[in-house]
Amino acid sequence: MNSKTPNDSLTIVTDLVLPSETNPIGNMFGGELLARMDRAASISARRHSRRIVVTVSVNHVAFNKMIPLGSVVTVEAKVSRAFKTSMEIYMDVWIEDRESGLRTRANEAIYTFVAVDEMGTPVAVPRLTPETKLEKERFEAALRRRQLSLLLAGKIKPDEASELRALFN
Ligand SMILES: CC(C)(COP(=O)(O)OP(=O)(O)OC[C@H]1O[C@@H](n2cnc3c(N)ncnc32)[C@H](O)[C@@H]1OP(=O)(O)O)[C@@H](O)C(=O)NCCC(=O)NCCS
């Protein structure tokens, strides 16, 4: 199976924050952003695998900045590492200043998707070859994140999380 680059799965979704998507103090609901990120990540995983994909885990989400009503929000998603049937998707969330057009990084998130066939059975995906320095860093760290996620889900034992354990040695 051919190898792909993170740019092959690049997905950029830009949309406004509307009144129905905000909390009582006028900022975007976390759940609304999670849903937008899930859609962007799903398109990215589909572009990498060209398969049906399902979310298996939300590994990390950081809501670092409030996103006010009326903001223009951009979710940028790319596959950061592909394993056998699963793919880690790394997302950066940007908000755009109305007057200057300058973008500020507001949030980030990491989701894992699995490619499946029509029966929902996991199927193999292409390998990923990172190109830029940032893509290479995210690729390396993805193995530790996968081990942590599998450990927390009770799917592997601490002895099997060797890369993760190495961080504490
Ligand atoms: C995703 C799903 C098909 C996986 O099936 P499964 O029988 O658990 O399959 P496996 O154990 O072989 O896992 C498949 C892959 O997912 C990975 N995986 C499973 N749980 C994971 C977790 N918590 N974190 C990270 N990766 C995980 C496995 O490591 C494996 O990856 P690999 O093939 O690249 O090594 C199945 O759990 C499912 O259908 N879940 C529901 C998905 C869904 O509906 N999502 C939307 C929720 S509303």
The ligand as an SDF file (V2000), in Angstrom:
LIG
                    3D

 48 50  0  0  0  0  0  0  0  0999 V2000
  -13.4690    1.3400   16.1140 C   0  0  0  0  0  0  0  0  0  0  0  0
  -13.8210   -0.1380   16.1470 C   0  0  0  0  0  0  0  0  0  0  0  0
  -14.2140   -0.5790   14.7440 C   0  0  0  0  0  0  0  0  0  0  0  0
  -12.5750   -0.8950   16.5740 C   0  0  0  0  0  0  0  0  0  0  0  0
  -12.9110   -2.2330   16.6750 O   0  0  0  0  0  0  0  0  0  0  0  0
  -12.0630   -3.2350   17.6050 P   0  0  0  0  0  0  0  0  0  0  0  0
  -12.6710   -4.5640   17.5480 O   0  0  0  0  0  0  0  0  0  0  0  0
  -11.8300   -2.5660   18.9230 O   0  0  0  0  0  0  0  0  0  0  0  0
  -10.7390   -3.3290   16.7840 O   0  0  0  0  0  0  0  0  0  0  0  0
   -9.2560   -3.3800   17.3030 P   0  0  0  0  0  0  0  0  0  0  0  0
   -9.1250   -3.7270   18.7460 O   0  0  0  0  0  0  0  0  0  0  0  0
   -8.5370   -4.2090   16.3000 O   0  0  0  0  0  0  0  0  0  0  0  0
   -8.7980   -1.8680   17.1410 O   0  0  0  0  0  0  0  0  0  0  0  0
   -8.6860   -1.2850   15.8670 C   0  0  0  0  0  0  0  0  0  0  0  0
   -7.6430   -0.2120   15.9520 C   0  0  0  0  0  0  0  0  0  0  0  0
   -8.1010    0.8230   16.8230 O   0  0  0  0  0  0  0  0  0  0  0  0
   -7.1050    1.0940   17.7950 C   0  0  0  0  0  0  0  0  0  0  0  0
   -7.7770    1.5090   19.0220 N   0  0  0  0  0  0  0  0  0  0  0  0
   -8.7690    0.8660   19.6670 C   0  0  0  0  0  0  0  0  0  0  0  0
   -9.1050    1.5660   20.7620 N   0  0  0  0  0  0  0  0  0  0  0  0
   -8.3100    2.6530   20.8040 C   0  0  0  0  0  0  0  0  0  0  0  0
   -8.1690    3.7330   21.7070 C   0  0  0  0  0  0  0  0  0  0  0  0
   -8.9220    3.8590   22.7990 N   0  0  0  0  0  0  0  0  0  0  0  0
   -7.2220    4.6860   21.4490 N   0  0  0  0  0  0  0  0  0  0  0  0
   -6.4350    4.5940   20.3460 C   0  0  0  0  0  0  0  0  0  0  0  0
   -6.5350    3.5760   19.4540 N   0  0  0  0  0  0  0  0  0  0  0  0
   -7.4540    2.6180   19.6860 C   0  0  0  0  0  0  0  0  0  0  0  0
   -6.3870   -0.2380   17.9560 C   0  0  0  0  0  0  0  0  0  0  0  0
   -5.1050   -0.0370   18.5360 O   0  0  0  0  0  0  0  0  0  0  0  0
   -6.3100   -0.6770   16.5170 C   0  0  0  0  0  0  0  0  0  0  0  0
   -5.3140    0.0810   15.8500 O   0  0  0  0  0  0  0  0  0  0  0  0
   -4.2780   -0.5670   14.7710 P   0  0  0  0  0  0  0  0  0  0  0  0
   -5.0410   -1.5160   13.9100 O   0  0  0  0  0  0  0  0  0  0  0  0
   -3.8090    0.6180   13.9910 O   0  0  0  0  0  0  0  0  0  0  0  0
   -3.1970   -1.2350   15.5450 O   0  0  0  0  0  0  0  0  0  0  0  0
  -14.9870   -0.4560   17.1410 C   0  0  0  0  0  0  0  0  0  0  0  0
  -14.5300   -0.2530   18.4530 O   0  0  0  0  0  0  0  0  0  0  0  0
  -16.1820    0.4380   16.8820 C   0  0  0  0  0  0  0  0  0  0  0  0
  -16.9420    0.2200   15.9440 O   0  0  0  0  0  0  0  0  0  0  0  0
  -16.4010    1.4610   17.7420 N   0  0  0  0  0  0  0  0  0  0  0  0
  -17.4690    2.4120   17.5670 C   0  0  0  0  0  0  0  0  0  0  0  0
  -17.0100    3.5490   16.6410 C   0  0  0  0  0  0  0  0  0  0  0  0
  -18.0710    4.6180   16.5370 C   0  0  0  0  0  0  0  0  0  0  0  0
  -19.2110    4.3270   16.3260 O   0  0  0  0  0  0  0  0  0  0  0  0
  -17.6490    5.8890   16.7000 N   0  0  0  0  0  0  0  0  0  0  0  0
  -18.5470    6.9820   16.7620 C   0  0  0  0  0  0  0  0  0  0  0  0
  -19.0250    7.1140   18.1690 C   0  0  0  0  0  0  0  0  0  0  0  0
  -20.5540    7.9300   18.2520 S   0  0  0  0  0  0  0  0  0  0  0  0
  1  2  1  0
  2  3  1  0
  2  4  1  0
  2 36  1  0
  4  5  1  0
  5  6  1  0
  6  7  2  0
  6  8  1  0
  6  9  1  0
  9 10  1  0
 10 11  2  0
 10 12  1  0
 10 13  1  0
 13 14  1  0
 14 15  1  0
 15 16  1  0
 15 30  1  0
 16 17  1  0
 17 18  1  0
 17 28  1  0
 18 19  1  0
 18 27  1  0
 19 20  2  0
 20 21  1  0
 21 22  1  0
 21 27  2  0
 22 23  1  0
 22 24  2  0
 24 25  1  0
 25 26  2  0
 26 27  1  0
 28 29  1  0
 28 30  1  0
 30 31  1  0
 31 32  1  0
 32 33  2  0
 32 34  1  0
 32 35  1  0
 36 37  1  0
 36 38  1  0
 38 39  2  0
 38 40  1  0
 40 41  1  0
 41 42  1  0
 42 43  1  0
 43 44  2  0
 43 45  1  0
 45 46  1  0
 46 47  1  0
 47 48  1  0
M  END
$$$$
